[in-house]
């Protein structure tokens, strides 16, 4: 019987018309060729460390997502989450916040989910995964503070991310969301599905960005602030920058092992954990970093990459931010949108930009029903507490703003 079946199959194959056999051979050749090419590319990128974990600054996001699953099981306290950009990542100390709440007679358990280098389009997808995990564990947040960073929502910011947009979506979206994307926009959806399931989350554009932008170019090198940096200051700044990295690595080797550290609740080190030598070194480092030359360069970089002063907002990013607030509101008892302190010695918005900002703030409040608390100018934080034109430094700036938030929201934890 088997011999008859084989003979029958051979006979059927031989009976295929010639043009069909040619077509079948070409199809199989192309398919095998594509598979081999894909394997070579994946092997090459993996060998060089170009993967979803290390590519495009997503390592801290992926680690935080794993950390969230763990904390929802292990942490039974009144949960506090701050969520937003690198500004809140640098400006909020979760363990410091908990200590301040404890000092005032309350109890909280805080976590920092601030991530650099994203925009609301990607943050909304991360927010959906956060809500999935909270619902799956039947947990809620006692307090959620969502940071609204105006220059994270500009057209310039969006344009800077267009090349890797589909890569980020492929890595952060759920399977159902990718299917919806295929149905709504087949061309884009199929590309995203291909990146997710055939390229392990690494698109051609992402590889290009990695090789052309990260190792071989200095993004600020062509900026001319019209100032000359004092050579002695420049030399000392370069020297102390390397010393800081070396000393920090020696005192906190565990930080080298993680992008988002669970044991530190997504935050930095406490002042009491640093040696006096490292504290003194950091004080000098941040002082030098605030030289006119360094700040002028940083300001030009923010203008070029994020339109930080004119603030021409991108409609899709504003809509994504609003949707993100609505999504996260599902799992929080108390929620507010906050704006972090602004270094107005260097970042000055013209009246037209402030009007555009006020319009967006009003829209966020109207469409979400959530108050936007504008902390851009508060007495607790001064301009010398920044590490650059936008981020609070980890020496005194983070501590001052964290204490301010603990005093602002401490009543929620003393009832």
Buried (B, 14 or more C-beta within 10 A) or exposed (E): EEEEEEEEEEEEEEEEEEEEEEEEEEEEEEEEEEEEEBEEBBEEBEEEEBBBBEBBBBBBBBBBBEBBEEBBEEEEEBBBBBBBBBBBBBBBBBBBBBBBBEEEEBEBBBBBBBBEBBBBBBBBBBBBBBBEBBEEBEBBBBBBBBBBBBBBBBBBBBEBBEBBBBBBBBBBBEEEBBEEBBEEEEEBBEBBBBBBEEBBBBBEBBBEBBEEEEEEEEEEEEBEBEEEBEEEBBEBBEEBEEBBEEBBEEBBEEBEEBBBBBEBBBBBBEBEEBEEEBEEBBEBBBBBBBBEBBBBBBBBBBBBBBBBBBBEBBEBBBBBBBBBBBBBBEBBEEBBBBBBBBBEBBBEBEEEBEEBBEEBBEBBBEBBEBEBBBBBEBEBBBBEBBBBBBBBBBBBBBBBBBBBBBEBBBEBBEE
